[in-house]
Amino acid sequence: MSKHEFFVDMTCEGCSGAVTRVLNKLEVKFDIDLPNKKVFIESDRPADVLLETLKKTGKTVTYIGAK
């Protein structure tokens, strides 16, 4: 499994809740670092699929890279 790091422009618990909801649908392991606006995802799915899923939150999302 690969670990991916994303920047997601989250400002509150509601934002991280939106991220949690979309990622739970993919059934992947993830950690949200709200103060640093980062999301770490462990998955076999391609990074572009994860990026498009995170964009469904309506937040600005940037792929930082593999960990």
C-alpha positions as CSV (number, residue, x, y, z in Angstrom):
1,M,0.0,0.0,0.0
2,S,1.2,3.5,-0.8
3,K,1.0,6.5,1.5
4,H,0.0,9.8,-0.1
5,E,0.0,13.3,1.3
6,F,-2.4,16.0,0.3
7,F,-2.9,19.7,1.2
8,V,-6.6,20.4,1.8
9,D,-7.8,23.9,2.7
10,M,-9.6,22.9,5.9
11,T,-10.5,25.6,8.5
12,C,-12.7,23.8,11.0
13,E,-14.0,20.5,12.2
14,G,-16.8,20.7,9.6
15,C,-14.2,20.7,6.9
16,S,-12.4,17.7,8.3
17,G,-15.8,16.0,8.7
18,A,-16.4,16.5,4.9
19,V,-13.0,14.9,4.2
20,T,-13.8,12.0,6.5
21,R,-17.2,11.4,4.8
22,V,-15.8,11.2,1.3
23,L,-12.8,9.1,2.3
24,N,-14.9,6.6,4.3
25,K,-16.8,5.8,1.1
26,L,-13.5,4.7,-0.5
27,E,-12.7,2.5,2.5
28,V,-9.1,3.7,2.8
29,K,-6.9,4.4,5.9
30,F,-6.3,8.0,6.5
31,D,-5.2,10.6,9.0
32,I,-6.3,14.3,9.1
33,D,-3.9,16.9,10.4
34,L,-6.3,19.9,10.7
35,P,-3.8,22.5,12.1
36,N,-1.5,21.9,9.2
37,K,-4.3,21.3,6.6
38,K,-2.9,18.0,5.5
39,V,-4.5,14.6,4.8
40,F,-2.5,11.4,4.7
41,I,-4.0,8.5,2.9
42,E,-2.9,4.9,2.8
43,S,-4.3,3.2,-0.3
44,D,-3.6,1.1,-3.4
45,R,-5.7,3.5,-5.4
46,P,-4.0,5.9,-7.8
47,A,-3.2,9.4,-6.4
48,D,-5.4,11.0,-9.1
49,V,-8.5,9.0,-7.9
50,L,-7.8,10.1,-4.3
51,L,-7.3,13.7,-5.4
52,E,-10.7,13.7,-7.3
53,T,-12.4,12.2,-4.3
54,L,-11.0,14.9,-2.0
55,K,-12.1,17.6,-4.4
56,K,-15.7,16.5,-3.9
57,T,-15.5,18.3,-0.6
58,G,-15.4,21.6,-2.4
59,K,-12.1,22.5,-0.8
60,T,-8.9,23.5,-2.5
61,V,-6.8,20.3,-2.7
62,T,-3.2,19.8,-3.8
63,Y,-1.3,16.6,-4.1
64,I,2.0,16.9,-2.2
65,G,3.4,13.5,-2.9
66,A,4.0,9.9,-1.9
67,K,5.3,9.3,1.6
